[in-house]
């Protein structure tokens, strides 16, 4: 029977250990993936709402054309919906992650409704909904996102 040198056994063991460590790192990153993705979605959505609020305020003050305001609001809605789609595609592995995803989707849906109201207020020739309605909805959306960001920061 031929014995192999000790160094011959070390190489496969090192590969096995490296593979195990890689798998562990992957699993660890997956568990933080929901929180990180939600955090990014909330930040991106907050930015979209801030942009929409600015556009609506400038439109109301006569500093922005209706077309430019409509474009800004459309773009903000697209950004928010892209964030929502990203969260929707998550596969939460724990009950806590499932709750986080559901809460986030609920807030993002409300924000999308608020953005739609703001967009409709700019597009409306009849004045319904009013720009005040749109402004109020966007302020509510900003508050919801701030609350969500604060609750996610504690996790």
RONUVEX-370256 format. One record per residue: residue in one letter; x, y, z of N, C-alpha, C, O, CB in turn. Coordinates in steps of 0.2 Angstrom, whole numbers, plus 5000, padded with zeros to 4 digits. Atoms other than C-alpha are relative to their C-alpha. Glycine has a CB too. Layout:
RONUVEX-370256
residuo_n.X_n.Y_n.Z_ca.X_ca.Y_ca.Z_c.X_c.Y_c.Z_o.X_o.Y_o.Z_cb.X_cb.Y_cb.Z
A_X_Y_Z_X_Y_Z_X_Y_Z_X_Y_Z_X_Y_Z
...
END
This chain:
RONUVEX-370256
residuo_n.X_n.Y_n.Z_ca.X_ca.Y_ca.Z_c.X_c.Y_c.Z_o.X_o.Y_o.Z_cb.X_cb.Y_cb.Z
X_5004_4994_5000_5000_5000_5000_5004_5006_5000_5009_5007_5004_4995_5000_5006
X_4996_4994_5001_5007_5017_4995_4997_5005_5004_4991_5007_5004_5000_5002_4993
X_5002_4994_4996_5006_5031_5007_5001_5007_4996_5006_5007_4993_5003_5000_5007
X_4998_4993_5003_5004_5049_5001_5002_5004_5005_5001_5004_5011_4993_5002_4997
X_4997_4995_4996_5013_5063_5008_4995_5004_5004_4989_5005_5001_5005_5004_4997
X_5005_4996_4996_5004_5073_5021_4998_5006_4996_4992_5008_4997_5003_5003_5007
X_5002_4994_5004_5004_5088_5009_4995_4998_4995_4991_5003_4993_5006_5003_4996
X_5005_5002_5005_4994_5078_4997_4993_5000_5003_4988_5001_4999_5001_4993_4997
X_5006_5000_4996_4980_5077_5010_4998_5007_5001_4992_5008_5002_5000_4996_5006
X_5001_4993_4998_4981_5095_5014_4996_5004_4995_4992_5008_4996_5006_5004_5002
X_5003_4996_5005_4976_5102_4997_4992_4999_5000_4988_5003_4999_5003_4998_4993
X_5007_5001_5001_4959_5093_4996_4996_5003_5007_4991_5006_5006_4998_4993_5000
X_5003_4997_4993_4955_5098_5015_5000_5008_4999_4995_5011_5001_5005_4998_5006
X_5000_4993_5000_4960_5116_5011_4994_5002_4995_4991_5007_4997_5007_5003_4997
X_5005_4999_5005_4948_5116_4996_4993_4999_5003_4988_5003_5002_5000_4996_4994
X_5006_5001_4996_4934_5109_5007_4999_5005_5005_4993_5008_5005_5000_4993_5003
X_5001_4994_4996_4937_5122_5020_4998_5006_4997_4994_5010_4999_5006_5000_5005
X_5001_4993_5003_4937_5136_5008_4993_4999_4997_4990_5005_4997_5005_5000_4994
X_5007_5001_5003_4921_5129_5000_4995_5001_5005_4990_5004_5004_4999_4993_4997
X_5004_4999_4994_4913_5128_5017_4999_5007_5002_4994_5010_5003_5002_4996_5006
X_5000_4993_4998_4918_5146_5021_4996_5004_4995_4993_5009_4997_5007_5002_5001
X_5003_4996_5006_4912_5152_5004_4992_4999_5001_4988_5004_5000_5002_4997_4994
X_5007_5001_4999_4895_5144_5007_4997_5003_5006_4992_5006_5006_4999_4992_5001
X_5002_4996_4994_4894_5151_5025_4999_5007_4998_4994_5011_5000_5005_4999_5005
X_5000_4993_5002_4898_5168_5018_4994_5002_4995_4990_5007_4996_5006_5002_4996
X_5005_4999_5005_4885_5166_5004_4993_5000_5005_4989_5005_5004_4999_4995_4995
X_5006_5000_4996_4871_5161_5017_5000_5006_5005_4994_5008_5006_5000_4993_5004
X_5000_4994_4995_4876_5175_5029_4998_5006_4996_4994_5010_4998_5007_5001_5003
X_5002_4994_5004_4874_5188_5015_4993_4999_4998_4990_5004_4997_5005_5000_4993
X_5007_5000_5002_4857_5181_5010_4996_5002_5005_4991_5005_5004_4999_4992_4998
X_5004_4998_4995_4851_5183_5027_4999_5007_5001_4994_5010_5003_5002_4997_5007
X_5000_4993_4999_4856_5201_5027_4997_5003_4993_4996_5009_4993_5007_5003_5001
X_5003_4997_5006_4849_5203_5009_4994_5003_5000_4993_5008_4997_5000_4994_4995
X_5007_4997_5000_4831_5207_5013_5001_5006_5003_4998_5011_5001_4996_4995_5004
X_4999_4994_4997_4836_5220_5025_5004_5006_4996_5002_5011_4996_5004_4999_5007
X_4996_4995_5005_4849_5228_5013_4996_5002_4994_4996_5008_4993_5006_4997_4998
X_5004_4999_5005_4837_5227_4999_4994_5005_5002_4993_5010_4998_4997_4994_4996
X_5005_4996_4997_4823_5235_5009_5002_5007_5001_4999_5012_5000_4996_4997_5006
X_4997_4994_4998_4834_5248_5015_5001_5005_4994_5000_5011_4994_5007_4999_5004
X_4999_4996_5007_4839_5253_4997_4994_5002_4997_4994_5008_4995_5004_4995_4996
X_5007_4998_5003_4821_5253_4991_4997_5006_5004_4994_5010_5001_4996_4994_5000
X_5003_4995_4996_4816_5264_5005_5004_5007_4999_5001_5012_4998_5000_4999_5008
X_4996_4994_5001_4830_5276_5002_4999_5003_4993_4998_5009_4992_5008_4999_5000
X_5002_4998_5007_4827_5276_4983_4993_5003_5000_4992_5008_4996_5001_4995_4995
X_5007_4997_5000_4808_5279_4986_5000_5007_5004_4996_5011_5001_4996_4995_5004
X_5000_4993_4997_4812_5293_4998_5002_5005_4996_5000_5011_4996_5004_5000_5007
X_4997_4995_5005_4822_5302_4985_4995_5001_4995_4994_5007_4993_5007_4997_4997
X_5005_4999_5006_4808_5299_4972_4995_5005_5003_4992_5009_5000_4997_4994_4998
X_5006_4996_4997_4795_5307_4984_5003_5007_5001_4999_5012_5000_4998_4997_5007
X_4997_4994_5000_4807_5321_4988_5000_5004_4994_4998_5010_4994_5007_5000_5003
X_5000_4997_5006_4809_5325_4970_4993_5002_4998_4992_5007_4995_5003_4995_4995
X_5007_4998_5002_4790_5324_4967_4998_5006_5004_4994_5010_5001_4996_4994_5002
X_5002_4994_4996_4787_5336_4982_5003_5006_4997_4999_5011_4997_5002_4999_5007
X_4997_4994_5003_4799_5348_4974_4997_5002_4994_4995_5008_4993_5008_4999_4999
X_5003_4998_5006_4792_5347_4957_4993_5003_5001_4991_5008_4998_4999_4994_4996
X_5007_4998_4999_4774_5349_4964_5000_5007_5003_4996_5011_5001_4996_4995_5004
X_5000_4993_4997_4779_5364_4974_5002_5005_4995_4999_5011_4995_5005_5000_5006
X_4998_4996_5005_4788_5372_4960_4994_5001_4995_4993_5007_4992_5006_4998_4996
X_5005_4999_5004_4773_5369_4949_4995_5005_5003_4992_5009_4999_4997_4993_4998
X_5005_4995_4996_4761_5377_4962_5002_5007_5000_4998_5011_4999_4999_4997_5007
X_4997_4993_5000_4773_5392_4963_5001_5003_4993_5003_5009_4993_5006_5000_5004
X_4999_4997_5007_4773_5394_4944_5007_5000_4998_5009_5003_4993_4997_5007_5000
X_4993_5000_5002_4792_5390_4943_5001_4994_4995_5007_4994_4993_5004_5000_5006
X_4998_5006_5004_4790_5374_4933_4993_4999_4995_4988_5000_4997_5001_4994_5004
X_5006_5001_5005_4779_5371_4917_4996_4993_5002_4999_4989_5006_5003_4999_4993
X_5004_5006_4998_4765_5358_4919_5003_4994_4997_5003_4988_5000_4993_5001_4997
X_4997_5005_5004_4774_5347_4906_5006_4997_5004_5007_4991_5005_5003_5002_4993
X_4994_5002_4996_4790_5347_4917_4998_4997_5006_5001_4992_5008_5005_5006_5001
X_5002_5003_4993_4781_5344_4933_4997_4993_4999_4998_4988_5002_4994_5004_5003
X_5003_5007_5001_4771_5329_4925_5006_4995_4998_5006_4990_5001_4996_5001_4993
X_4994_5004_5002_4788_5322_4918_5003_4998_5007_5005_4992_5008_5005_5003_4996
X_4996_5001_4993_4796_5324_4936_4996_4995_5004_4998_4990_5007_5001_5006_5003
X_5004_5005_4996_4781_5315_4944_4999_4993_4997_4999_4988_5001_4993_5003_5000
X_5000_5007_5003_4780_5301_4931_5007_4997_5002_5007_4991_5003_4999_5001_4992
X_4993_5003_4998_4799_5298_4934_5000_4998_5007_5003_4992_5008_5005_5005_4998
X_5000_5002_4993_4797_5298_4952_4995_4994_5002_4997_4989_5005_4997_5006_5005
X_5005_5005_4999_4782_5286_4951_5004_4993_4997_5003_4988_5000_4994_5001_4996
X_4996_5006_5003_4793_5274_4940_5005_4998_5004_5006_4992_5005_5003_5002_4993
X_4995_5002_4995_4807_5275_4952_4997_4996_5006_5000_4991_5008_5004_5006_5003
X_5003_5004_4994_4796_5270_4967_4997_4993_4998_4998_4989_5002_4994_5005_5002
X_5002_5007_5002_4788_5256_4957_5005_4995_4998_5005_4989_4999_4995_5001_4993
X_4994_5005_5001_4805_5249_4952_5002_4998_5007_5004_4992_5007_5006_5004_4996
X_4998_5002_4993_4809_5249_4971_4995_4995_5002_4997_4990_5005_5001_5006_5004
X_5005_5005_4998_4793_5240_4974_5001_4994_4997_5000_4988_5000_4993_5003_4999
X_4999_5007_5003_4796_5227_4961_5006_4997_5003_5006_4990_5003_5001_5002_4992
X_4994_5003_4997_4813_5224_4968_4999_4997_5007_5001_4991_5008_5006_5005_5002
X_5002_5003_4993_4806_5221_4986_4995_4994_4998_4995_4989_5002_4996_5005_5004
X_5005_5006_5002_4792_5210_4978_5003_4994_4998_5001_4989_4999_4995_5003_4994
X_4996_5006_5003_4805_5199_4970_5004_4996_5006_5007_4991_5004_5004_5002_4995
X_4996_5003_4995_4813_5195_4987_4997_4994_5002_4991_4993_5002_5001_5005_5006
X_5002_5006_4997_4812_5178_4994_5002_4999_5007_5007_4997_5009_5003_4994_4996
X_4998_5000_4993_4812_5180_5013_5000_4993_5003_4995_4989_5002_4995_5005_5004
X_4999_5007_4998_4818_5165_5022_4997_5000_5007_4996_4994_5010_5007_4998_5000
X_5002_5000_4993_4812_5170_5040_4993_5003_5000_4991_5007_4996_5005_5003_5005
X_5006_4996_4999_4796_5176_5047_5001_5007_5001_4997_5011_4998_4996_4997_5006
X_4998_4993_4999_4804_5192_5052_5001_5003_4993_4998_5009_4992_5006_5001_5004
X_4999_4997_5007_4809_5195_5034_4994_5000_4996_4993_5005_4992_5005_4995_4996
X_5006_4999_5004_4792_5191_5027_4996_5006_5003_4993_5009_4999_4996_4993_5002
X_5004_4994_4997_4784_5204_5039_5003_5006_4998_5000_5011_4996_5001_4999_5008
X_4997_4994_5002_4797_5216_5034_4998_5002_4993_4997_5007_4991_5008_5000_5000
X_5002_5000_5007_4794_5213_5015_4992_5003_5000_4991_5007_4996_5001_4994_4996
X_5007_4999_5001_4775_5214_5018_4999_5008_5002_4995_5011_4999_4996_4996_5004
X_5001_4993_4998_4776_5231_5028_5003_5004_4995_5000_5010_4994_5004_5001_5007
X_4997_4996_5005_4788_5238_5015_4995_5001_4994_4994_5006_4991_5006_4997_4998
X_5004_5000_5006_4776_5233_5001_4994_5005_5001_4991_5008_4997_4998_4993_4998
X_5006_4996_4998_4761_5241_5010_5002_5007_5000_4998_5011_4998_4998_4998_5007
X_4998_4993_5000_4770_5257_5013_5002_5003_4993_4999_5008_4991_5007_5002_5004
X_4998_4998_5007_4777_5258_4995_4993_5000_4996_4993_5005_4991_5004_4995_4996
X_5006_5000_5004_4759_5254_4988_4996_5007_5002_4994_5010_4998_4995_4994_5002
X_5003_4994_4997_4752_5269_4999_5004_5006_4996_5001_5011_4994_5000_5001_5007
X_4996_4995_5003_4767_5280_4992_4998_5001_4993_4998_5006_4990_5007_4999_5001
X_5001_5000_5007_4763_5275_4974_4993_5003_4999_4992_5007_4994_5000_4993_4997
X_5007_4997_5000_4744_5280_4977_5001_5007_5001_4998_5011_4998_4996_4997_5005
X_4999_4993_4999_4750_5297_4984_5003_5003_4994_5001_5009_4992_5004_5001_5006
X_4996_4997_5006_4762_5300_4969_4995_5000_4994_4995_5005_4991_5006_4995_4998
X_5005_5000_5006_4747_5295_4957_4995_5006_5001_4994_5010_4997_4996_4994_5000
X_5005_4994_4999_4736_5308_4966_5004_5007_4998_5001_5011_4995_4998_5000_5008
X_4996_4994_5002_4750_5321_4964_5001_5001_4993_5000_5007_4990_5007_5000_5004
X_4999_5000_5007_4753_5317_4946_4993_5002_4997_4993_5006_4992_5002_4993_4997
X_5006_4998_5003_4734_5318_4943_4998_5007_5001_4994_5010_4997_4995_4995_5003
X_5002_4993_4998_4733_5335_4952_5003_5005_4995_5001_5010_4993_5002_5001_5007
X_4997_4996_5005_4745_5342_4939_4997_4999_4993_4997_5004_4989_5008_4998_5000
X_5003_5001_5007_4737_5334_4924_4993_5002_4999_4991_5003_4994_5001_4992_4999
X_5008_4999_5000_4719_5338_4929_4999_5007_4997_5002_5012_5000_4997_4999_5007
X_5003_4994_5003_4711_5352_4919_4994_5003_5004_4993_5009_5004_4999_5000_4993
X_5006_4998_4996_4696_5352_4931_5002_5002_5007_4998_5004_5011_4996_4994_5000
X_4998_4998_4993_4706_5355_4947_4999_4994_5005_4999_4996_5011_4997_5006_5002
X_5001_5005_4995_4702_5338_4955_5004_4994_4998_5003_4992_4992_4992_4998_5000
X_4998_4997_4994_4712_5332_4963_5004_5006_5000_5007_5008_4995_5004_4994_5004
X_4997_4994_5000_4719_5348_4969_5008_4999_5001_5010_4994_5003_4997_5005_5005
X_4992_5000_4998_4738_5352_4971_5001_4999_5007_5005_4996_5009_5003_5006_4997
X_5000_5001_4993_4734_5353_4989_4999_4993_5002_5003_4990_5007_4995_5005_5004
X_5001_5007_4999_4728_5335_4989_5006_4996_4998_5009_4992_5002_4994_4997_4995
X_4993_5003_5002_4744_5330_4979_5005_5001_5005_5009_4997_5007_5002_5002_4994
X_4995_4998_4995_4755_5339_4992_4999_4997_5006_5004_4994_5009_5000_5008_5001
X_5002_5003_4993_4746_5332_5007_5002_4992_4999_5004_4989_5004_4992_5000_5001
X_4998_5007_5001_4748_5314_4999_5007_4999_5000_5010_4994_5003_4997_4998_4994
X_4993_5000_5000_4766_5317_4996_5003_5001_5007_5008_4997_5008_5003_5005_4995
X_4998_4999_4994_4769_5323_5013_4999_4994_5004_5003_4992_5008_4997_5006_5004
X_5002_5006_4997_4760_5308_5020_5005_4994_4998_5007_4990_5002_4993_4998_4999
X_4995_5006_5002_4771_5296_5009_5007_5001_5003_5010_4996_5005_5000_5001_4992
X_4993_4999_4997_4787_5305_5015_5000_4998_5008_5005_4995_5010_5002_5007_5000
X_5001_5002_4993_4781_5302_5033_5000_4992_5001_5004_4990_5005_4994_5003_5003
X_5000_5007_5000_4777_5284_5030_5007_4997_4999_5009_4992_5002_4995_4997_4995
X_4994_5002_5002_4794_5281_5022_5005_5001_5006_5009_4997_5007_5003_5003_4994
X_4996_4998_4994_4803_5290_5037_4999_4995_5005_5003_4993_5008_4999_5007_5002
X_5001_5005_4995_4794_5279_5049_5002_4993_4998_5005_4989_5003_4992_5000_5001
X_4998_5007_5002_4798_5263_5039_5008_5000_5001_5011_4995_5003_4998_4999_4993
X_4993_4999_5000_4816_5269_5038_5003_4999_5007_5007_4996_5009_5003_5006_4997
X_4998_5000_4993_4817_5272_5057_4998_4993_5003_5003_4990_5007_4995_5005_5004
X_5001_5006_4997_4809_5255_5061_5005_4995_4997_5007_4990_5000_4993_4997_4998
X_4995_5004_5003_4821_5246_5049_5007_5001_5003_5011_4997_5003_5000_5001_4992
X_4993_4998_4997_4836_5255_5057_5001_4996_5006_5006_4995_5008_5000_5007_5001
X_4999_5004_4993_4832_5246_5073_5000_4993_4999_5001_4989_5004_4994_5002_5004
X_4999_5007_5001_4833_5229_5065_5007_4998_4998_5008_4992_4997_4995_4997_4995
END
